[in-house]
């Protein structure tokens, strides 16, 4: 059988260019003459949304019946790499059964703001967590010889004007926040395909961004797959070919293919780039064909049960005053809220699964034979308060010992295609919770939402569970946690702020016109809140358990390392409660003193450990250069500044149990580039500069009244110009001032600079 390169050599220019766009919405083209077959791609990433040939991207037409697993907002809350790998493996089997070659996901853009309409399918506000979870999900899918398409590359962090907006992101912020998860997906996940985003990045559409698609993705990260466009993301197809966009989706009806042919014929485009695009696609598709197994069984009932089991591991217990949870069989329970009967368990848009089965909380309670009374409480069709529904809920609450209110965001509040304008849940739900809490103090709130919400009633709820969007077997997962059959072990993959106005990008999110400037820089999520010591509802990484844990014996393998070496960190964790449970041990690194603005601490490791009552386990982490580095824009690379770093271990970004320190010594020398406008303070901070400028600095001190004759200064002179002022003036003085204040000639000044910069 010919190799992809040989097949390309056999094709006409028109045949090659025909492969550069889709055959329809979901299929790539083939070349029948040469036996080249197209493949089918299908939306993911938390299930299989396979549509027929006439299907549409956003799902107005039905897709096949399938299984919906927890959305990324929920699965990432598990902090469990094995869990997302299992989801990936299962989806991979489903794709094999349905003859789908590429599952479109995971989506790993950063949750820059709680308002982003697609946050439900994004993983985290933290790039390290997003990258780690993405790698295992990718490896799970691809272990079944099904490709993924990592999306949306890059800086696609809002839905507002998403097809025209320009994400303006500085170099350091891009490298530290918005690219690392994609880097992990390419380097360690070995993703088969990437999907470029709709937006521009720093003035250039992602679909024709050579620096992004070729220089970084392929050149720096070694990506060897192909890049497809998001559906309708192509601006200039001819420009996209040499930039590294291999496949345009969906079909352009041959129009863009013809433009590429014309550009080659006219000498405006080198045909080698067309060849490269086609070869990359054929290579990836052959991986699928070589291992296609349409006979792979798909037991949807088994997958439904698995979805519920996995979802239970994603629930985040946020409050449990007086141990109101877990519920007991004998509790006189009132369940309130239409969501309990009609759950929201996935987001709207291209990832929406046509579920073959849905288990609500009421379904699960009924199946288990649990006693409860139910009241609808509110309508999902309106925010208006319904007096009759409210009264019914109050009557049920008064007669109960404990009240469970299921609340959250309806489909219309968050979806692909548009951003939220506020962080509130519907007004009728807020009013209901407060009214019920006024007649029964034992209120538990269970939330269904894909992104943080404001909680004006939070102090009135004794129990609070963040359920996120947990997939089609949400009811079984909820019941298992509520009744203690599963000890909750989810942790927040994002900060829960008190109000929208507190968020880092509140002033600029969405942008002005088509320009969205990322003014907050690297201070996204907890990096911002922790730096400002700001009060939040619940911090990043937070989550409670029905048991308790204690940390001890934090050990570092060294007190001092070079940045080329690794540091091993170990800590003992003990279950000090009475039931088995899982703790998410989180490791953060902070630079004590830095010449650039850095967060207080950043997540650089996490492990989920299961412990029986009284059991202790040792958890270990390995930190390398990237754990301590920031992106240095002078050398355009990762750089560790010599100094002391805090190693903090705990259960959230704010709940630090143990802390130690290590000195990391840089092996990278950043070349000095001083000129006559460089100030004395910067020059003296450089060891070589300080040695060269020592005598000149003394001359400057004399010129400003310091040194000899200091005792002869009058009292008035001392009050007018203090020693502190003198020193500050000299520190901030540009080197050229030596010509005016110390009699140094221009030639002598240049000689000093030559010495320093040599």
SULTA-V613453 format. One record per backbone hydrogen bond with DSSP energy under -0.5 kcal/mol. NH is the residue of the N-H (numbers start at 1). CO is the residue of the C=O. If there is no record, write none. Layout:
nh co
NH CO
NH CO
This chain:
nh co
7 3
8 4
9 5
10 6
10 7
11 7
11 8
16 12
17 13
18 14
19 15
19 16
20 17
21 18
22 248
22 250
23 27
24 27
25 53
28 39
29 21
31 36
34 31
35 31
35 32
36 31
37 35
41 26
42 102
43 49
44 104
49 43
49 47
50 48
51 49
52 62
55 52
59 56
64 50
66 354
69 46
69 67
71 469
73 120
74 71
75 71
76 72
77 74
78 74
78 75
79 76
80 75
81 79
84 80
85 81
86 82
87 83
88 84
89 85
90 86
91 87
92 88
93 89
94 90
95 91
96 92
97 93
98 94
99 95
99 96
100 95
101 40
101 99
102 40
103 147
104 42
104 102
105 103
107 121
108 106
108 151
111 124
112 110
116 113
119 116
121 118
122 119
125 493
126 493
127 125
130 126
131 127
132 128
133 129
134 130
135 131
136 132
137 133
138 134
139 135
140 136
141 137
142 138
143 139
144 141
145 142
146 141
147 101
149 103
149 105
150 193
151 106
153 195
154 152
156 152
157 155
162 159
164 161
165 161
166 514
167 165
167 200
168 166
168 516
169 167
174 170
175 171
176 172
177 173
178 173
179 174
183 179
184 180
185 181
186 182
187 183
188 184
189 184
191 185
193 148
194 226
195 150
196 228
197 153
200 165
201 204
202 167
204 201
206 199
208 205
209 206
210 208
213 209
214 210
215 210
216 211
217 212
218 214
219 214
220 215
220 216
221 216
222 218
223 217
226 192
228 194
229 247
230 196
232 230
232 249
233 230
237 235
240 236
241 237
242 238
243 239
244 240
244 241
245 240
246 227
246 244
247 227
248 20
249 247
255 252
258 254
259 255
260 256
261 257
262 258
263 259
264 260
265 261
266 262
267 264
268 263
269 263
273 270
274 270
275 271
276 272
277 273
278 274
279 275
280 276
281 277
282 278
283 279
284 280
285 281
286 282
287 283
288 284
289 285
290 286
291 287
291 288
292 289
296 293
300 298
303 299
304 300
305 301
306 302
307 303
308 304
309 305
310 306
311 307
312 308
313 309
313 310
314 311
315 311
315 312
316 466
317 315
317 544
318 316
318 464
319 464
321 462
323 320
324 321
326 482
327 482
331 328
333 331
334 402
335 373
336 334
336 404
337 375
338 376
339 406
340 337
341 338
342 338
345 343
348 414
352 349
354 64
355 353
356 66
359 472
360 358
362 340
364 360
365 361
366 362
367 363
368 364
369 365
369 366
370 365
373 333
375 335
378 376
382 379
387 385
390 386
391 387
392 388
393 389
394 390
395 391
396 392
397 393
398 394
399 395
400 397
401 332
402 332
403 442
404 334
405 403
405 444
406 336
406 404
407 405
407 446
409 448
410 408
413 410
414 410
414 411
415 418
416 348
418 415
420 115
426 408
429 426
430 426
431 427
432 428
433 429
434 430
435 431
436 432
437 433
438 434
439 435
439 436
440 436
443 441
444 403
445 463
446 405
447 465
448 407
449 447
454 423
458 455
460 457
461 457
461 458
462 443
462 460
463 443
464 319
465 445
466 316
467 447
467 465
470 468
471 345
472 68
474 471
475 359
477 473
478 474
479 475
480 476
481 477
482 478
483 479
484 481
485 480
486 480
488 486
490 315
491 77
492 542
496 538
497 495
502 499
503 500
506 503
508 505
509 505
511 508
512 515
513 511
515 512
516 166
516 514
517 515
518 168
519 517
521 518
523 520
524 522
527 524
528 525
529 525
530 526
531 527
532 528
534 529
537 496
538 496
541 492
542 539
544 317
550 574
552 572
555 553
555 570
557 568
561 663
563 665
565 562
567 623
569 621
570 555
571 619
572 552
573 617
574 550
575 615
576 548
576 574
577 548
581 611
583 609
585 583
585 607
586 584
586 650
587 605
588 648
589 602
590 646
592 590
592 644
602 589
604 587
605 587
607 585
609 583
609 607
611 581
614 575
615 612
617 573
619 571
619 617
621 569
623 567
627 624
628 624
628 625
629 625
630 639
632 630
632 637
633 631
636 632
637 632
639 630
641 639
642 640
643 664
645 662
646 590
647 660
648 588
648 646
649 658
650 586
651 655
652 655
653 540
656 654
657 649
657 655
658 649
660 647
662 645
663 559
664 643
664 662
665 561
665 663
666 664
669 667
670 668
671 669
678 675
680 730
680 733
681 731
683 679
684 680
685 681
686 682
686 683
687 685
690 686
691 687
692 688
693 689
694 690
694 691
697 693
698 694
699 695
700 696
701 697
702 698
703 699
704 700
705 702
706 701
710 707
712 709
713 710
718 714
719 715
720 716
721 717
726 722
727 723
728 724
729 725
730 726
731 727
732 728
733 730
735 678
736 676
737 734
738 735
739 736
740 736
740 737
741 737
742 738
744 738
749 745
750 746
751 747
752 748
753 749
754 750
755 751
756 752
757 753
758 754
